[in-house]
């Protein structure tokens, strides 16, 4: 996995460490770090976790699933289908005397009719 090796090298170089320094920090050998970085061998899961923790990045970032070091942030959008039961539940949750509650209730009902706002 060349992307993993490239990310490991990028992280190491970003803090100015040599391969020997990073190897000592994580209990590996310089030659093992070199093999990971050039994609000749794969780092063990424990080693990847140590990189992620030390450099405060996500495993998604190390594996190249995202270019954002904090990882992929999921925007959960539930698939809500319109039903009489759901409509009754929404009605029950809001105070009919409050104008703000009315607006929130209307928004939820509109979202439900559009399928949960999934894009």
C-alpha positions, -999 to 999 in steps of 0.1 A, spaced: 0 0 0 20 29 -13 -4 55 0 2 43 36 39 45 31 37 80 17 15 91 46 39 77 71 69 94 54 49 127 52 41 126 89 76 117 99 92 144 78 66 169 89 81 169 124 117 167 111 124 131 124 148 108 107 137 72 101 160 62 129 143 86 153 108 74 145 119 38 147 133 44 182 101 62 192 79 33 181 102 4 190 110 -6 154 142 -6 133 152 20 108 151 -6 80 115 -16 90 105 21 88 121 24 54 103 -7 41 70 7 53 76 41 37 86 27 3 57 2 3 80 -28 5 62 -42 35 31 -33 55 33 -19 90 14 -38 116 -18 -25 129 -3 -16 163 24 5 145 -2 24 125 -22 31 157 10 45 173 15 68 143 -21 79 144 -20 86 181 14 103 181 7 126 151 -30 130 161 -44 119 128 -71 94 119 -65 59 105 -87 70 75 -60 96 68 -31 71 71 -49 47 47 -56 75 22 -94 74 25 -94 111 31 -70 140 28 -83 155 61 -60 145 90 -89 144 114 -106 118 93 -138 115 74 -166 133 92 -199 116 85 -230 136 80 -256 112 91 -289 116 73 -315 91 83 -339 78 57 -372 90 72 -403 79 54 -436 97 59 -461 77 80 -490 86 102 -472 72 132 -442 95 126 -465 125 120 -483 118 154 -449 115 171 -437 149 157 -470 165 167 -467 152 203 -431 166 207 -440 202 202 -458 228 223 -487 241 201 -486 274 220 -450 282 210 -444 299 177 -408 286 175 -421 250 181 -445 254 153 -417 264 129 -395 235 140 -424 211 137 -432 223 102 -395 219 92 -395 183 105 -427 175 86 -412 189 54 -380 169 59 -401 138 64 -420 144 32 -387 148 13 -373 116 26 -351 129 54 -333 155 34 -309 129 18 -290 144 -10 
